[in-house]
Amino acid sequence: MSPAPPSSSSNAGRAEIPSLLAPGIEHDPYPLYRSLRESFPLVRDELLGAWLLSRYSDVRAALGDVRLGSAPTGPGPGHRRLLEPVLRAATERTAHVLARRMSGRREVDLVAEFSAWLPAAAAVAALGLPWEDAARVREWCRTGSVRPGGVHPDLVGLLRPHVARRRARPGADLLSALCGARTGGQALSDDTVTALAGTLLTGGGEATALALASFLANLLGHPAQLDLVRARPGLIPGAWAESLRRDPPTPVVLRRATAPIALGGTTLPTGSVVACLIGSAGRDPFRFADPDRYDIFRADPAHLAFGAGRHFCPAATLAGLAAECGLRALLDAMPGLRLAPGFRPAPRGLMARAPRLLLVRTR
Ligand code: HEM
């Protein structure tokens, strides 16, 4: 049984005011997270212009609080029953192609050759778009020119001609299925089809790519646990969830108060920005025993990497496809896969966090 956490307080009268934007935090935010949880559970970060919430219980409550609105992110990937089987097949196929392409070489970077590509390439394949579009979509997401879930004019421009062609001559791909789908007896409009396809292409591809890199790094960094997963693929979902807890790809979720809200003994006025530190919540020792350890058999799961409550990520299951199909394909193509000798993955990034290099020996 964990001891009760110290009581919440604001930063009124404190001398050292911590900031997420202090130098070096993007390399290792964990000492700051610890000090926030222990001494500043609710604190105003003047540089960031937001209130920081760092304890698991507070972050969970805030994510589910209707008075803390999230920025509109575009349409959710509805029609999930339509999406999932086609996306699964495309993710399996794409993962095998990418994995086989690497297996002929002795040493490769799994980020550049695999994890950064799989989500965008699988979405492109599922929609039946040409392979070159995967590079364009990835570049837009990576550079942030298309906001996650936003329907950017470039994206509409890319999709419109394909939608018109599928309307005229349907194929076996997901875009054709969306064009043929009916809700309440009515076909989906071009705008709806474009928005759904756009969400699939850009909605969480970057987050999924980062989460996949951390997942592979965690397993490759713990070869005994990787051997167990290899022998029992049924362990993959637990291993993925544990990686999301320990190393969430989007460790900071920003929310804005739509009404005055009392948090940790302080009432924040309407309009206050609250940074829900998911990365800190996942390492809260009052919630998770030995929180820095990667343990696929953890008895106390329930991470917050996909949020909580009303805005819980609608694509959590879809994101899991990349982990499951990706890992299976890699282990099939490269049974001896392991970290390159002497290489240690180094996650970095504050708002988007993962290792950017993952050197492995393929045999
Ligand atoms: C591992 C990958 C992913 C992670 C870690 C992730 C994480 C999250 C989180 C934390 C939220 C809640 C934000 C908040 O509370 O304000 C969210 C919402 C959302 N995600 Fe994801 N996501 C992932 C993949 C995806 C994918 C692949 C898609 C689309 C295909 C997607 C679409 C969305 C949408 C539309 C919302 C907004 C839901 C709402 O506001 O009601 N996500 N995601």
Residues whose N, C-alpha, C, O or C-beta is under 5 A from the ligand:
A	BS01	HEM	S70 T73 G74 P75 G76 P77 G149 T199 L200 G203 G204 G205 A207 T208 A211 V253 L254 L304 A305 F306 G307 R310 H311 F312 C313 P314 A315 A319
